[in-house]
Amino acid sequence: MKKVVLSLAAVALLTIVSCKDANQEAVEETTQDAIETVEETAHDATEAIEEFAEEVEDSIEAVEEEIAE
């Protein structure tokens, strides 16, 4: 997931660099948008990983209970 986030950041930075004729305000806005997108993606990925970890823990507990019976 880190690779996805880093790739998004790299694309955003390349987009900014390629906008040679853009004024400073537009560049700053684009940069802020890219940062927000990366942060949202990282947050969503973290939540998904935490949910998956909880599901795995529940599955392990269920298997342990079955073994104990």
C-alpha distance (Angstrom), angle and dihedral (degrees) to the residues before:
residue distance angle dihedral
M1 . . .
K2 3.79 . .
K3 3.78 88.5 .
V4 3.80 90.9 55.7
V5 3.79 92.5 50.2
L6 3.79 92.3 45.8
S7 3.80 90.8 47.6
L8 3.80 90.8 52.5
A9 3.78 90.3 49.7
A10 3.80 91.3 48.8
V11 3.81 91.9 50.5
A12 3.79 90.2 48.6
L13 3.78 91.8 50.6
L14 3.80 92.3 47.2
T15 3.79 89.1 50.3
I16 3.78 89.8 53.1
V17 3.79 93.0 47.6
S18 3.80 92.2 48.8
C19 3.81 91.5 55.7
K20 3.81 94.3 82.5
D21 3.81 93.6 154.5
A22 3.80 95.5 47.3
N23 3.75 118.5 109.1
Q24 3.80 122.1 -117.0
E25 3.79 94.3 -102.9
A26 3.79 92.6 55.3
V27 3.79 90.7 47.8
E28 3.80 91.6 51.1
E29 3.81 91.2 48.3
T30 3.79 91.7 49.8
T31 3.78 90.4 47.6
Q32 3.80 91.7 51.0
D33 3.80 91.3 48.0
A34 3.80 90.5 50.8
I35 3.79 91.6 49.1
E36 3.81 91.3 49.9
T37 3.80 91.4 48.8
V38 3.79 92.0 50.6
E39 3.81 91.5 47.1
E40 3.82 92.1 49.2
T41 3.80 91.3 47.8
A42 3.79 91.5 49.1
H43 3.81 90.9 48.4
D44 3.81 92.3 49.3
A45 3.79 91.4 47.0
T46 3.80 91.4 49.4
E47 3.80 91.4 51.1
A48 3.80 91.6 48.7
I49 3.80 91.6 49.8
E50 3.81 91.8 48.4
E51 3.82 91.3 49.7
F52 3.79 90.8 49.0
A53 3.81 91.0 48.9
E54 3.81 89.9 52.4
E55 3.80 90.7 50.3
V56 3.79 90.6 50.4
E57 3.80 91.2 49.4
D58 3.82 90.4 50.3
S59 3.80 90.5 49.7
I60 3.79 91.9 49.7
E61 3.80 91.0 49.5
A62 3.82 90.7 50.2
V63 3.80 91.4 50.9
E64 3.81 91.4 47.5
E65 3.81 90.0 51.8
E66 3.79 91.0 50.1
I67 3.80 90.8 50.4
A68 3.80 91.3 48.9
E69 3.82 91.9 54.3
